[in-house]
Amino acid sequence: MDKAYGMGKLREILGSELEEMIFTGDALFPGGDDHPVKQAGVDSIQVTHAGETKRVIERFLES
């Protein structure tokens, strides 16, 4: 199992499509543990730490 599998399960639970989801991760590069999510077609935002993830989420909530 990898994070793409997890995103697929989340998609099933939420009843959403992967194209409607956004993922943040610090290892979106080939070989990184977040890369499978990007390869699965989920829009992804590169972050460097949890605080940056929080700021990304806050920006989406503001819009």
Order of alpha helices (4+ residues) and beta strands (2+ residues): alpha-beta-alpha-beta-alpha
